[in-house]
Amino acid sequence: MLIDGYDALLCDLDGVVYTGADAIDGAAEALDRLPANGVSLGYVTNNASRSAEQVAAHLRELGAPARADQVFGSAWAGAALLSRHVAPGSKVLVTGSRTLVHEVEALGLVPVETADQRPAAVIQGFDPALTWRDLAEASFAIEAGALWVATNTDLTLPLPEGLAPGNGALVVAIQTATGATPLVAGKPESTLFTAAAQSLRVETPLVIGDRLDTDILGGNNAGMDTAVVLTGVDTVESILAARTAERPRYLLANLGDLYKSYPQIPAARGIYTCGSASATAANGVVHYCGDRDDLDTWRALCAAWWNARPEMEAAQMPELTAHASIDAESRLGN
């Protein structure tokens, strides 16, 4: 089984365990099987507005196993990052939720509300109740020399009605006002993943998520193996087109695939084979043989394209050409 090679699973939430108010089919059952396989579980989320216990309670309501000490949020990581840069007892202007305030207090720092209290640092996290005045006070403090930490920089926040501005959008507002750049704790930075692994006391975790630009990039930045599932944001097409920094090691349909053997993808004469599918890349075109509804086809496509373009700083979708079979003679352009 794929999961046998790891001692922990660092799991994203939205798009992996649930979507909106509903659990993803089979997700809770897959997570329940981890202890029997000797695998620890940690939930890694950029949400900085809910406490670990609130997140764990929500997961339990959906049938997933969860304790507060298994939840690692960007508020927790942000406060930990902040504590490494300012002395105990320092004043910190908290631009965020009560959860963020509590995380700052728990590390012996003193939350304040205005710039005229001369804080040593500003920590910013998402809270729907934030006002223009809150952002202004943060800007004033940063302009006066305060260290600035952002829990995360997600530009958007998915809601049932559509995409809303996320914490990153509010961070951009303060960047525009001050010209400063914050230290960032959450995905896609490595801090949240490495801190979670240290807290769980594990050495070989697997990071799993549904978004290349946060989950996969963050896990890759932390030097961890990564797996993307197709139950959330990214698709087989966007994964194939991914820039190098956002490419996962594994492409899975869902969490249940953790308990299957991951197929080998051998290469011979530039042809990559996965199951009954095969692919080869030449001159920006990927020639393939396989059913596009079969995930093995996309695994072969990714192997061929990524090996042909190992260094890509921007996403690029290749042209795809189907063939009845792929052999050395049928590789166009070679």
KATAVEN-V322944 format. One record per pair of residues at least 6 apart in sequence whose C-alpha atoms are under 6 Angstrom apart, sorted by the first residue. I is the first residue (numbers start at 1). J is the second residue. Records with the same first field share a line. If there is no record, write none. Layout:
# KATAVEN-V322944
I: J ; J
This chain:
# KATAVEN-V322944
1: 259 ; 260 ; 261
2: 258 ; 260 ; 261 ; 262
3: 258
6: 204 ; 205
7: 39 ; 204 ; 205
8: 39 ; 40 ; 41 ; 205
9: 41 ; 205 ; 206
10: 42 ; 43 ; 206 ; 207
11: 43 ; 44 ; 208
12: 43 ; 44 ; 45 ; 209
15: 210 ; 231 ; 232
17: 24 ; 27
18: 24
23: 62
27: 255
28: 63 ; 64
30: 256
42: 70 ; 71
43: 71 ; 72
44: 72 ; 73
45: 73
46: 73 ; 74 ; 186
47: 73
48: 74 ; 75 ; 125 ; 126
49: 97 ; 99 ; 127
51: 99
52: 68 ; 71
53: 68
56: 66 ; 67 ; 68
74: 151 ; 186
75: 100 ; 151
76: 103
77: 185 ; 192
78: 151 ; 185
79: 103 ; 104
88: 108 ; 109
89: 108 ; 109 ; 110
90: 109 ; 110
91: 110 ; 111 ; 119 ; 120
92: 110 ; 111 ; 112 ; 119 ; 120 ; 121 ; 122
93: 111 ; 112 ; 113 ; 119 ; 122
94: 122 ; 123
95: 124
96: 124 ; 125 ; 126 ; 127
97: 127
114: 137
115: 137 ; 140 ; 141
120: 146
121: 146 ; 147 ; 148
122: 148
123: 148 ; 149 ; 150
124: 150
125: 151
126: 167
139: 174
148: 182
149: 182 ; 183 ; 184
150: 182 ; 184
151: 184 ; 185 ; 186
152: 184 ; 186
153: 167 ; 168
154: 166 ; 167 ; 168
155: 166 ; 168 ; 169
156: 163 ; 164 ; 165 ; 166
157: 163 ; 164 ; 165 ; 166
185: 191
186: 192
187: 214 ; 218
188: 214 ; 217 ; 218
189: 218
190: 218 ; 221 ; 222
206: 225 ; 226
207: 219 ; 226
208: 226 ; 227 ; 228
209: 215 ; 228
210: 228 ; 229 ; 232 ; 233
211: 233 ; 234
212: 246
216: 226 ; 246
217: 246
226: 248 ; 249
227: 248 ; 249 ; 250 ; 251
228: 251
229: 252 ; 253 ; 254
230: 253
240: 302
241: 315 ; 316 ; 317
242: 315
243: 312 ; 313 ; 314 ; 315
244: 311 ; 312
265: 273 ; 274
266: 272 ; 273
270: 280
271: 279 ; 280
272: 278 ; 279 ; 300 ; 304
273: 300
274: 296 ; 300
277: 289 ; 290 ; 297
278: 288 ; 289 ; 300
279: 287 ; 288 ; 300 ; 301 ; 304
280: 286 ; 287 ; 304
281: 304 ; 305
282: 333
284: 318
285: 318 ; 319 ; 320
286: 320
287: 321 ; 322
288: 322 ; 323
289: 322 ; 323 ; 324 ; 325
290: 297
